[in-house]
């Protein structure tokens, strides 16, 4: 039945809602990845946190077709008063 296959492939979420959802998950994913950097690889916390990050990335791939969605808009620290301080 080709009709049922087409129904499964159809997106149920609008691009606007998908974008809002992914943006709301951005701070959570950021905190989780920061936690991963500070805990031992393979430890209990790591084994619980890592799959959550993977699932968030997988959701981005499903919703917008881009598993690297969060990698493209990385956080940055602005340089203030770049011309001051001499050096």
Secondary structure, DSSP 8 states (H G I E B T S, - for coil): -HHHHHHHHS--S-HHHHHHHHHHHHHHHHHHHHHHHHS-TTSHHHHHHHHHHHHHHHHHHHHHS-TTHHHHT-------STTSS--
